[in-house]
Amino acid sequence: MSARSGLDAPLDSERAAHYRDVFHRFARVESPDLASPMYAELAYGISLDHELLELAAQKRRRQPAPNMLFAAVQYLLLSRGAYADHPLAAHYPIVSGEERPMEPAFPAFRDFCLSHRDEIVKLISTHRTQTNVVRRCTCLLPVFSMIQRESGLPLALIDVGASAGLNLNVDRYRYRYLRGGQEEAAWGHAEARVELEAELRGGGAMPPLADDLSVWFRGGIDINPIDLSNEDELRWLRALIWPEHVERHQRLIDGAHELARSPVDLRAGDAVELLPEMIAEAPTEAALTVYSTVALYQIPTAGRERIFETLAQTSMDRPVWLVTLEAFLDDIGDAQQPQLAITRFTGGKSERQLLARSSPHGWWIEWAA
């Protein structure tokens, strides 16, 4: 294999500096925020390694380079076979079945990437990051309760960037909200297979949870919907889970079982084009609730503006609620702290209300006063 097999032209100095900054920030901010010392170590090492920066730069436009490179590597490791025989596998508990060794992972990671350069380029140039964090439903449940209370109607849910559609089953999971280690609120059926938990921070009060969330319509749009009955597609979602978050693999699998039992309407295509037809199918006797969880950043600004125009136009005939858990990113993935907000569209006009700050994975929520 040649040194540049499968790669585009070398990075110029400006783009190389750009990607160095991305990985350095990922090491300093994003990895510690999401409790991944391993990705912090790897991202810092990549930020100083021109060959790996060139490899990471092969990702698709508007895809975050660190997440894509790390997911491609873990996807190959989860494929087992010769990949799992590499020394790097020891640093992934979900692959090895053991605790990580007390030694740096970067040397093995670098060797793995350079040894499997072509396979990694193929993955990151054809795949996307996809929503696979069921715990984000801990943010959605209180807001959906608020909308049901405001409207006095059941809900019609439309998930923009739905991935596999796991978050459309928000009312079929069990929830615990803790403050200072003590349970402040619980919701859901005891027999629910998926249990989600979030820490409440700050002095703001969480909106009251509905006694019973009534959902009449569940529709999802994604440029590439994930079919969790497909082994390769499930593996890609699992590959996006960070190495230390072992419990998330089982939660994803449990969510897939619930989805198989309670399927939702998923459609492939551009949300800008498909949203109007899905809105037209949503029952008028339900509160139209469009939402996204760390997905809108993948839609260019012009596309997001068209989505907002669609919602404003729709609100001439019926109220629309837009719920967003988003931190809009630039083309290379410069992240901010996600904000949970609700935008109410009525009579063609909109009013946005910031509700909370949140962990990107829904681990904690700090409600506004």
C-alpha positions in Angstrom: 0.0 0.0 0.0 1.4 3.4 -0.9 1.9 6.1 1.7 -0.9 8.1 0.2 -3.2 5.3 -1.0 -6.9 6.4 -0.9 -6.2 10.0 0.1 -6.9 13.3 -1.6 -4.2 16.0 -2.1 -2.1 16.8 0.9 -3.4 19.4 3.4 -2.2 22.9 2.8 -0.8 24.7 5.8 -4.1 26.7 6.4 -6.3 23.6 6.4 -3.8 21.6 8.5 -3.9 24.4 11.1 -7.6 24.3 11.0 -7.8 20.6 11.7 -5.1 20.9 14.4 -7.3 23.4 16.2 -10.4 21.1 15.8 -8.7 18.1 17.4 -7.0 20.2 20.0 -10.3 21.7 21.1 -11.8 18.2 21.1 -9.1 17.1 23.4 -9.4 20.0 25.8 -13.1 20.6 25.9 -15.4 18.1 24.3 -13.7 14.9 25.5 -13.5 16.0 29.2 -17.1 17.3 29.1 -18.3 13.8 28.0 -16.0 11.8 30.3 -13.7 10.3 27.7 -10.0 10.6 28.8 -9.1 8.1 26.0 -10.5 10.4 23.3 -8.9 13.3 24.9 -5.5 11.5 24.6 -6.1 10.4 21.1 -7.4 13.8 19.9 -4.4 15.6 21.3 -2.0 13.1 19.6 -3.8 13.5 16.3 -3.6 17.3 16.6 0.2 16.9 16.4 0.3 14.3 13.7 0.1 15.5 10.1 -0.6 12.1 8.6 -3.6 11.5 10.9 -4.9 15.0 10.2 -4.7 14.3 6.5 -6.6 11.0 7.1 -9.3 12.8 9.2 -9.8 15.5 6.6 -11.2 12.9 4.2 -14.6 13.1 6.0 -17.7 14.5 4.3 -18.5 18.2 4.4 -20.3 19.4 7.6 -19.2 16.2 9.4 -17.1 16.6 12.6 -13.7 15.2 11.8 -12.9 13.7 15.3 -16.2 11.9 15.6 -15.9 10.5 12.1 -12.4 9.2 12.5 -13.0 7.7 15.9 -16.2 6.1 14.7 -14.5 4.5 11.7 -11.8 3.0 13.9 -14.3 1.6 16.4 -16.5 0.3 13.6 -13.6 -1.8 12.3 -12.8 -3.1 15.8 -16.5 -4.0 16.3 -16.3 -6.0 13.0 -14.1 -8.4 14.9 -11.9 -10.7 12.8 -8.3 -9.5 12.2 -9.2 -6.0 13.3 -10.0 -7.1 16.9 -6.6 -8.9 17.0 -4.8 -5.5 16.8 -3.3 -4.2 20.2 -5.6 -1.2 19.9 -8.6 -3.5 20.7 -7.4 -3.8 24.3 -8.4 -0.1 24.8 -12.0 -0.7 23.9 -13.8 -2.6 26.7 -16.8 -3.3 24.5 -14.4 -5.2 22.1 -12.0 -6.8 24.6 -14.4 -7.5 27.4 -11.7 -6.2 29.8 -10.8 -3.0 31.5 -8.4 -0.8 29.5 -4.7 -1.3 30.2 -2.9 1.4 32.1 -0.8 2.6 29.1 -1.2 5.2 26.4 -3.5 4.3 23.5 -2.2 6.7 20.9 0.7 4.6 19.6 -1.6 1.6 18.9 -4.2 3.9 17.5 -1.8 5.5 15.1 -0.5 2.1 13.9 -4.1 0.9 13.4 -5.1 4.0 11.4 -2.0 3.8 9.1 -2.4 0.0 8.7 -6.1 0.3 7.7 -6.0 3.7 6.0 -8.1 2.6 3.0 -10.9 1.1 5.0 -11.0 4.2 7.2 -11.1 6.6 4.2 -14.0 4.6 2.7 -16.0 4.8 6.0 -15.5 8.5 6.7 -16.0 9.6 3.1 -19.4 7.7 2.9 -20.9 7.8 6.4 -22.3 10.5 8.6 -22.6 11.1 12.3 -26.1 9.9 13.4 -28.2 10.6 16.5 -27.9 7.5 18.7 -28.2 9.1 22.1 -31.5 7.9 23.6 -30.7 9.7 26.8 -31.4 13.0 25.1 -35.1 12.1 25.6 -34.6 13.2 29.2 -34.6 16.8 27.7 -37.5 16.1 25.4 -40.0 14.6 27.9 -40.4 17.8 30.0 -40.8 20.0 27.0 -43.3 17.7 25.3 -45.2 17.7 28.6 -45.2 21.5 28.5 -46.6 21.5 24.9 -49.4 19.0 25.8 -50.3 21.2 28.7 -50.3 24.4 26.7 -52.2 23.0 23.8 -54.6 20.7 25.6 -54.1 18.3 22.7 -52.2 15.1 22.1 -49.0 15.4 20.2 -47.9 14.9 16.6 -44.2 14.4 16.7 -41.8 15.0 13.7 -38.1 14.4 14.3 -35.8 16.2 11.9 -32.6 14.2 11.7 -34.3 11.1 13.2 -31.5 8.6 12.4 -33.0 5.3 13.5 -36.1 7.0 15.1 -35.2 6.0 18.7 -36.3 9.3 20.1 -39.7 9.1 18.6 -40.5 6.5 21.3 -39.9 9.1 24.0 -43.1 8.1 25.9 -42.2 4.4 25.9 -39.1 4.7 28.2 -38.7 5.1 31.9 -37.1 8.2 33.5 -35.4 9.3 36.7 -34.4 12.9 37.4 -31.9 13.4 40.2 -30.8 16.5 42.1 -27.8 16.1 44.4 -28.1 12.4 44.2 -31.8 12.4 45.3 -34.6 11.4 43.0 -36.7 14.5 42.3 -39.0 13.1 39.6 -39.7 9.7 38.0 -41.9 8.9 35.0 -42.9 5.9 32.8 -43.9 2.3 33.2 -41.9 0.0 35.5 -41.8 -2.6 32.8 -40.1 -0.3 30.2 -37.0 -1.9 28.9 -35.1 1.4 28.5 -34.4 3.4 31.6 -32.9 6.9 31.3 -31.5 9.1 34.0 -30.5 12.8 34.1 -29.0 15.1 36.8 -30.7 18.4 37.4 -28.3 21.3 38.0 -28.8 24.9 39.1 -31.8 26.5 40.8 -34.2 26.4 37.9 -37.3 24.2 38.1 -38.0 21.4 35.6 -41.4 21.8 33.9 -43.9 19.4 35.4 -44.1 16.0 33.7 -47.4 15.1 32.1 -49.3 12.3 33.9 -49.7 10.6 30.5 -48.1 11.8 27.3 -50.5 11.2 24.4 -48.8 10.8 21.0 -51.0 10.4 18.0 -48.4 10.7 15.2 -44.7 9.8 15.0 -42.7 10.7 11.9 -39.0 11.0 11.3 -36.9 12.4 8.5 -33.3 11.7 7.9 -31.0 12.0 4.9 -29.9 8.4 5.7 -32.3 6.6 8.1 -30.7 3.9 10.1 -32.3 0.4 9.9 -31.4 -1.2 13.3 -32.4 -4.6 12.0 -29.4 -4.3 9.7 -26.3 -5.5 11.4 -23.9 -3.1 9.7 -26.1 -0.1 10.4 -26.5 -1.0 14.0 -22.7 -1.4 14.2 -22.2 2.1 12.8 -24.4 3.6 15.5 -22.5 1.6 18.1 -19.2 2.8 16.7 -20.3 6.4 17.4 -20.5 5.6 21.2 -17.4 6.7 23.1 -15.2 4.0 24.5 -15.8 4.6 28.2 -19.6 4.7 27.7 -20.0 0.9 27.7 -23.5 1.0 29.1 -24.8 3.0 26.1 -24.3 -0.1 23.9 -26.9 -2.0 25.8 -29.2 1.0 25.9 -29.0 1.3 22.2 -29.7 -2.4 21.7 -32.7 -2.1 24.1 -33.9 0.9 22.2 -33.7 -1.1 19.0 -35.8 -3.8 20.5 -38.5 -1.3 21.5 -38.4 0.2 18.0 -38.9 -3.2 16.5 -42.0 -3.7 18.8 -43.2 -0.1 18.3 -42.1 1.0 14.8 -42.3 4.6 13.6 -42.6 6.2 10.2 -39.1 7.0 8.9 -38.5 8.7 5.6 -35.2 9.1 3.7 -34.4 12.5 2.1 -33.8 16.2 2.7 -35.9 17.5 5.5 -36.3 20.8 3.6 -38.2 19.0 0.9 -40.0 16.3 3.0 -41.1 18.3 6.0 -44.1 19.9 4.2 -45.6 16.6 3.2 -45.1 15.0 6.6 -46.7 18.1 8.2 -49.7 17.6 5.8 -50.1 14.1 7.1 -50.0 15.0 10.8 -53.5 15.1 12.3 -54.9 18.6 12.8 -56.4 17.5 16.1 -52.9 17.2 17.6 -50.3 19.7 18.6 -47.7 19.8 15.8 -44.4 19.4 17.4 -41.2 19.4 15.3 -38.0 18.8 17.0 -34.3 18.1 16.5 -31.5 16.8 18.9 -28.0 17.7 17.8 -28.9 17.3 14.1 -29.8 20.6 12.6 -26.1 21.6 12.4 -25.8 19.2 9.5 -28.2 21.3 7.5 -26.7 24.3 5.8 -28.0 27.7 7.0 -30.1 28.3 3.9 -31.8 24.9 4.5 -32.5 25.7 8.1 -34.0 29.0 7.1 -36.3 27.2 4.6 -37.4 24.8 7.4 -38.3 27.8 9.7 -40.2 29.4 6.8 -42.2 26.2 6.4 -43.1 26.2 10.0 -44.0 29.9 9.9 -46.2 29.3 6.9 -47.8 26.3 8.5 -48.6 28.4 11.6 -51.0 30.5 9.5 -53.4 27.5 9.7 -52.3 25.8 13.0 -49.9 26.5 15.9 -46.5 24.9 15.6 -44.0 24.1 18.4 -40.3 23.7 17.4 -38.1 22.0 20.1 -34.3 22.1 19.6 -31.5 20.7 21.5 -28.7 22.1 19.4 -25.3 23.7 19.4 -24.9 24.9 15.8 -21.4 24.0 14.4 -19.3 25.2 11.5 -18.1 23.1 8.7 -15.4 21.4 10.7 -17.3 20.9 13.9 -16.5 23.8 16.3 -18.9 23.0 19.2 -20.7 25.1 21.8 -22.7 24.0 24.8 -26.1 22.7 23.6 -29.1 24.8 24.4 -32.6 23.4 24.8 -35.2 25.8 23.4 -38.8 26.0 22.3 -40.0 28.2 19.4 -43.7 28.9 19.2 -45.0 29.7 15.7 -48.5 31.3 15.5 -50.0 33.4 12.7 -46.8 33.3 10.7 -44.7 34.7 13.5 -42.3 33.0 15.9 -41.1 33.5 19.5 -38.1 31.6 20.8 -37.7 30.7 24.5 -34.5 29.4 26.0 -35.4 26.6 28.4 -32.1 25.0 29.6 -28.5 24.3 29.1 -27.7 20.6 28.7 -25.0 18.0 28.3 -24.8 17.0 24.6 -25.8 13.5 25.7 -28.5 14.5 28.2 -26.6 13.5 31.3 -27.4 16.7 33.0 -29.9 19.6 32.5 -29.7 23.1 33.9 -33.2 24.6 33.6 -33.5 28.4 33.2 -35.0 30.2 36.2 
